[in-house]
Each structure stands twice: as structure tokens, then as C-alpha cells.
Amino acid sequence: MAQRRYRPTPPPPRRDSRLGIALATGLLVVVAVVVGVLVMSTGRKNNADATPTVHPSASPTAQVAVAATPSPEVASPPPTTVVTPTATRVVAPTPTPIPPTPTPLVGKFGDLPPADMPSGNSAGRALSFQFRLNMSLQGVPTQAPVYQLQHRTWTATQVHTLADSLGIGGTVADQGGGSFRVSGTGSLYVSTDLVQYAGDQTATPVAGPLPTDDILIQEARSWLLKHQIVGADAGPGTIANRNTSAGQATVLIKPVQPSPILSQIPSASITLAASGNVLEANIQWPAGTAQSSYGLRSASDLWGDVQAGRGYVEVSPDLLPSGSVQGTVTLTAAGLAYTTASGSSGQQYLVPLVVFSGTAAVSGASQPVPVKVYVSAAGAQSAPRG
């Protein structure tokens, strides 16, 4: 029997494998589409978030870097803030400027005539003083009022009324230029600010002890106010001379303001007897004053005048030893005083002085001697006369 050759039967075609491959392929396409949509959506979102928000608290020197637009496949990284450090600049200190010396204030009267200053000293002797300052120059005044004197004008009727009030009688003689004279029981002469009175020269003076200084001053002031020779601006007064043997005393009265006044204008000098009667009077008193503020010279310039001997020295001669006078004056305070200044037009002013005060250690003196030094002070003023 012939042997039968064996042939394996070929397997039938696998339809289910093709279908699976087709389904798998389709699924992959769907997944790819979905992934692509998601990627595109994520890219747009990241691109919108790339714009940074600047917060109020951000440093003014900070710089914000904005990321580039991302590709559709890769999401953009978050924005990065790059802080640039601020450089430190070293600034050299500005030197403090030296302020210029201020120009002294000039008041409404303009430039002033020179001050009427006495020369030398009140002792009337040669004094050899060295001056030293024991105070701050910041205590020296820098401004002061200037007073313009307003002169009186008289009429014959006014002079007649005054003569009758004084008990003189007589006839008023007009001497021209605003001057008048009356003679009778006593005499009267007036000319602008000047009033001179003399009592009855034939009357016998009443002997007797002089009243106290306070009573004498009050009697002199009351006499001036009673006859309306001066007004209520008259100050309290001082005793200028007291002659016990003659039974007479002289009272000097000056205005309340300004004070003190170094000059004799304005002033009223009244000589009284022990009985209280006024023997004579010499009055130089304006009708009033106008006032304006002026700047003063620098304190260093004023002190320089003292050291150079350009001031008037007030010292009591009774406290000085006989012979030569040598000493060291220590000045401890500064204030204001006044004196007259007369212009070429006849206008007069009371102008400020700065007065330095202190004490002097004088060789041969038993105690320190009070000293005052007056110097011309107004800035808008010529050099003083005297």
C-alpha cells in the first residue's frame, strides 16, 4: 500500500485580527485628535497667563520679563521676575553757605543825620581803660525805633494865656520867627520847643530846710502839668542838684519814652526854693513825636568802637582816685539809650545808641566802679558828632 503523503491543512483566514487592527487604529486616531485639542487649549491658556500683573508693592526698580509665545506642543513656563539691584550713589555733602551780612533796616525817615554825642567821658579827666567783654554779642540789640520830633508852633494868644497862668502879666512882644517874650512879675520867653521862665527877682527867698527828693520831684512835675507846658509823657524825674545852704534844688524831668536819653533834649529843668516855689525853668520839649523802626549796626562793629575808644564813657568822678586813672573795664550787659540828631533842614530826631555797661577795677579805688560806654548804633546814619 502506497504511503499517503501528509499535508497540513492551512488555517483559515483570521477576520477577527483585521477587525481588531482597524479598531485599534481608529482608536489611536481619536486619541491623537483629543490630545491635539487638549494641547492647543493648554497653549492658549498659558499664553493668556503669560501677561504679568504688577502689584502695588512691587519694587520701583524691578523689571518683569515676559515669556515668548509657546509652541502648540509645549506649555510655556510661568513668567519670571528679574530684580535689578539699585546702584548706591555716594553724594558728597553740600557745604553750608555762609549767610551774607544783612543790610540794616532803613525806616521811613530815610538816612539819618549824625548823632549828637558828647566827647570823652563824664569825669572830665584822662582815663586809661582796657575793655573786655564778658557777655555774648547775641545779646546786643539789632533793631530800635527812631523818633522824629514834631516842633511846637506858638501864637501870641497862646503865649499870653501861659503868661497869665504863671502870674507874669505884661504885654506879649512878637520877636518874629515864632518867638515871643513877656515881661512883668517875672519873665517868659518861648520859641518853638523852648520855654524859659524866671520868677519874680525882687521876691525875698524863704529860708528853710529842703523837702525830700520825692517831694521836690513831685512839685516840679505838678507845676509843668498845671501850666500845660508838657503833657502826661513827662517821666518821674531826678534830682540834678541839691544846694542845702542856698535852700534850692534843681529837678530834671525827661520823657517816659524813649528812655534813657543822653542828650538834654527833650528835658525840663526846674529850680525850686525850699518853700516849693519855682524860681526858674528851662524847658525844651516837642509837641510830639513820630516813630519808625531802624536796623542797628552789627554787634561786632559796635564792640569794635568800644575797643577803639570811639564811645562816650560815663563814670562817676567821685568814685575815682586822684591822679592818673588806670583800670580794666569788664562789660556784662548791653541795652539802648538815645540822643538827638539834627539835620541841615532843622529836623531833629532821637536816635538809638547801644550802651555797654559793667564795672571797672581801677588802681587805687576801694571798690569796683560802675561804667557805661555809649556808641552810635543806627545803620543808616553818618558818623556821630562830638
C-alpha positions in Angstrom: 0.0 0.0 0.0 1.4 3.1 -1.1 2.1 5.6 1.7 0.0 8.6 1.6 2.0 11.9 2.0 0.6 14.2 4.8 0.0 17.9 4.0 -1.1 20.1 6.8 -4.3 21.9 6.2 -3.7 25.7 6.0 -5.5 27.7 8.7 -8.5 29.7 7.7 -8.1 33.5 7.4 -8.4 35.5 10.7 -11.0 38.0 10.1 -11.2 39.0 13.8 -7.5 40.1 13.7 -8.1 42.6 10.9 -11.0 44.0 12.6 -9.0 44.5 15.8 -6.3 46.2 14.0 -8.8 48.5 12.3 -10.4 49.3 15.6 -7.1 49.9 17.3 -6.0 52.2 14.5 -9.2 54.2 14.7 -8.9 54.5 18.5 -5.4 55.8 18.1 -6.6 58.5 15.7 -9.3 59.6 18.1 -6.9 59.7 20.9 -4.5 61.8 18.8 -7.2 64.2 18.0 -8.2 64.6 21.6 -4.6 65.1 22.7 -4.1 67.7 20.0 -7.2 69.6 21.1 -6.1 69.5 24.7 -2.6 70.7 23.8 -4.0 73.6 21.8 -6.3 74.6 24.6 -3.5 74.4 27.2 -1.3 76.6 24.9 -3.9 79.3 24.7 -4.4 79.3 28.4 -0.6 79.5 29.1 -0.3 82.3 26.6 -3.0 84.3 28.4 -1.3 83.7 31.8 2.0 84.9 30.4 1.0 88.7 30.9 2.2 89.6 34.4 0.2 91.5 37.0 2.1 94.4 38.6 1.3 94.7 42.3 1.5 98.0 44.2 4.1 96.5 46.5 6.5 95.7 43.7 9.9 97.4 43.9 10.1 100.5 41.6 13.4 99.2 40.3 12.1 95.7 39.4 12.0 94.6 35.7 9.4 92.0 34.6 10.5 89.6 31.7 7.5 88.4 29.6 7.8 84.8 28.3 7.6 84.2 24.5 4.5 82.7 22.9 4.6 78.9 23.5 4.5 76.3 20.7 1.4 74.3 20.3 3.1 71.2 21.6 4.9 72.5 24.8 3.3 74.6 27.6 5.1 77.9 28.3 6.9 78.2 31.7 5.4 80.8 34.2 6.7 84.4 33.9 10.0 85.1 35.6 10.6 88.4 37.6 14.1 89.7 37.3 15.1 92.2 40.0 17.8 94.6 39.0 19.7 95.9 42.1 19.7 99.7 42.6 23.2 101.1 42.5 24.2 103.2 45.5 25.5 106.6 44.6 27.7 108.4 47.1 26.8 112.1 47.3 29.4 114.5 48.7 28.0 116.7 51.5 27.0 120.2 50.4 28.9 122.8 52.3 26.8 125.1 54.5 26.8 128.5 52.9 27.8 131.5 55.0 24.9 133.9 55.1 25.6 137.4 54.0 25.6 140.2 56.5 22.0 141.6 56.3 21.6 145.2 55.3 20.2 147.2 58.3 16.6 148.2 58.0 16.0 151.8 56.9 12.9 153.3 58.3 10.5 155.8 56.8 12.7 158.8 57.7 15.5 157.6 55.3 19.1 158.2 56.1 19.6 159.9 59.4 21.9 162.8 60.4 24.8 162.1 62.7 24.1 161.6 66.4 24.9 164.4 68.9 27.4 162.6 71.1 29.4 164.2 73.9 33.1 163.5 73.7 35.5 161.9 76.2 33.9 160.9 79.5 31.7 162.3 82.2 34.6 162.6 84.7 36.3 165.2 82.6 39.7 163.5 83.2 42.1 161.4 81.2 41.1 157.8 81.7 43.3 154.8 80.7 40.9 151.9 80.5 41.2 148.5 78.9 37.9 146.9 77.9 37.0 143.2 78.0 33.6 141.6 77.1 32.0 139.1 79.5 28.8 138.6 77.6 27.5 137.1 74.3 27.3 139.6 71.4 24.0 137.9 70.6 22.5 139.9 73.4 23.2 143.2 71.6 20.0 144.8 70.2 19.6 144.6 66.4 16.7 147.0 65.9 15.3 150.1 67.6 12.7 152.8 67.0 13.8 156.3 65.8 11.7 159.2 67.0 11.2 162.3 64.8 10.5 165.4 66.9 7.4 167.4 65.9 8.1 171.0 66.8 5.7 173.4 68.5 4.2 176.4 67.0 3.1 179.3 69.2 0.6 182.2 68.7 0.6 185.4 70.6 -2.7 184.3 72.2 -1.2 181.1 73.5 1.8 182.9 75.0 -0.5 185.4 76.7 -2.5 182.6 78.2 0.6 180.9 79.5 2.0 184.2 81.0 -1.3 184.8 82.8 -1.3 181.3 84.2 2.3 181.8 85.5 1.2 185.2 87.1 3.6 187.3 85.0 1.1 189.7 83.4 2.7 192.2 81.0 2.4 192.5 77.2 3.3 189.9 74.7 6.1 191.0 72.3 6.3 189.2 69.0 10.0 188.8 68.1 9.5 187.1 64.8 10.2 183.6 63.6 7.7 182.2 66.1 9.4 183.7 69.1 7.7 185.7 71.8 8.7 187.5 75.0 6.6 188.6 78.0 8.0 190.7 80.9 6.1 191.6 84.2 6.2 189.9 87.5 8.9 187.6 86.2 9.6 186.9 82.6 8.7 184.4 79.9 10.4 183.5 76.5 9.1 181.0 74.0 10.4 179.8 70.7 9.2 176.6 69.1 10.2 173.8 71.6 12.0 176.2 74.0 10.2 177.7 77.1 12.2 179.8 79.6 10.7 181.1 82.7 12.1 183.3 85.6 10.2 184.1 88.7 9.9 187.5 90.4 13.6 188.5 91.1 12.5 191.1 93.7 10.9 188.5 95.9 12.8 187.6 99.1 13.6 183.8 99.1 12.1 182.0 102.1 14.8 180.2 104.1 14.3 176.7 105.4 15.3 173.1 105.0 14.7 171.5 101.7 11.9 168.8 101.3 12.8 165.3 100.4 13.8 164.4 96.9 10.4 162.7 96.2 8.5 165.8 97.3 10.7 168.1 95.2 10.3 166.0 92.1 6.5 165.8 92.6 6.3 169.6 93.0 8.3 170.2 89.8 6.2 167.7 87.8 2.9 169.1 89.1 4.0 172.7 88.1 4.7 171.6 84.5 1.4 169.7 84.2 -0.6 172.5 85.8 0.6 175.1 83.3 0.3 172.6 80.4 3.9 173.2 79.4 4.4 169.4 79.0 1.9 166.6 78.8 1.4 163.3 80.5 4.5 161.9 78.8 6.7 163.5 81.4 8.7 161.0 83.3 9.2 160.7 87.1 12.3 163.0 87.2 15.6 163.0 89.1 17.4 165.5 91.4 20.1 167.2 89.3 21.4 169.5 92.0 20.6 170.0 95.7 22.0 173.1 97.4 21.2 172.8 101.1 22.9 176.1 102.1 21.0 178.1 99.5 17.8 176.3 100.1 17.4 175.4 96.4 17.2 172.2 94.4 17.0 171.5 90.6 14.8 168.7 89.3 15.4 167.3 85.8 12.5 165.7 84.1 12.6 163.7 80.8 10.0 161.9 78.8 8.8 158.4 79.8 9.7 157.1 76.3 12.3 156.7 75.0 14.5 156.2 78.0 17.2 156.9 78.9 18.1 160.0 76.9 21.7 161.0 76.9 21.1 164.5 75.5 19.4 167.4 77.1 16.6 167.4 74.5 13.8 166.8 75.4 14.0 167.8 79.1 12.7 170.2 81.7 15.0 171.7 84.3 13.0 173.2 87.2 14.7 175.0 90.1 12.6 175.2 93.3 13.0 177.0 96.6 12.6 175.3 100.0 9.0 176.7 100.0 8.2 174.8 96.8 8.0 178.0 94.7 9.5 177.6 91.2 12.4 180.1 90.9 13.2 179.3 87.2 12.6 176.8 84.5 14.3 175.9 81.2 12.2 173.5 79.1 13.0 172.0 75.7 10.0 169.8 74.9 8.5 169.0 71.5 4.8 168.9 70.8 5.0 165.2 70.0 7.0 162.5 68.1 6.6 160.2 65.1 8.2 156.8 65.2 9.8 154.3 62.8 11.9 151.2 63.2 15.6 151.1 62.1 18.2 148.4 61.9 21.3 148.7 64.0 24.9 148.2 63.1 26.4 144.7 63.7 27.3 143.8 67.3 30.9 143.2 66.3 31.2 146.7 64.8 29.7 148.3 67.9 32.1 146.3 70.2 34.9 147.4 67.9 34.0 151.1 68.5 34.3 150.5 72.3 37.7 148.9 72.0 38.9 151.7 69.7 37.8 154.4 72.2 35.1 155.8 69.9 32.4 155.7 72.7 31.4 158.1 75.4 32.3 156.8 78.8 30.0 157.5 81.7 31.7 157.2 85.1 31.2 158.9 88.5 34.2 161.2 89.2 33.5 160.8 93.0 34.5 157.1 92.8 37.8 157.6 91.1 41.1 158.1 92.9 43.1 161.3 92.5 45.9 161.3 89.9 46.1 159.1 86.9 43.2 156.6 86.4 44.0 153.2 85.1 41.9 150.1 85.1 40.2 147.2 83.3 36.5 147.5 82.5 34.5 144.3 82.3 31.3 144.8 80.3 28.5 142.4 81.1 25.3 143.8 79.5 24.1 145.8 76.5 21.0 147.9 76.1 19.6 151.0 74.3 19.9 154.7 75.0 19.0 157.8 72.9 20.4 161.1 71.9 19.5 163.8 69.4 20.4 164.0 65.8 19.9 167.3 64.0 19.6 167.6 60.2 20.5 170.5 58.0 16.8 171.3 57.4 16.3 171.8 61.1 14.5 168.5 61.6 15.5 166.7 64.8 15.4 163.0 65.8 16.0 160.9 68.8 18.3 158.2 67.5 19.4 154.9 69.3 22.7 154.3 70.9 23.9 151.0 72.2 25.2 151.3 75.8 27.5 148.6 77.2 27.5 148.5 81.0 29.8 146.9 83.6 32.4 147.6 86.2 36.0 148.8 86.3 38.7 147.5 88.5 40.6 150.8 89.0 44.0 151.0 90.6 43.7 152.9 93.9 39.8 152.6 94.1 38.4 150.9 97.1 35.6 149.2 95.2 34.6 148.3 91.6 33.5 151.4 89.7 30.3 151.3 87.6 31.0 152.2 83.9 28.8 152.7 80.8 30.0 153.1 77.3 27.7 154.7 74.6 28.3 154.1 70.9 26.3 155.3 67.9 24.2 152.4 66.7 21.8 153.2 63.8 22.9 151.6 60.5 21.5 154.3 58.2 23.4 157.2 59.9 26.5 159.3 59.4 29.4 159.2 61.9 28.4 160.9 65.2 29.3 164.5 66.1 31.2 165.1 69.3 
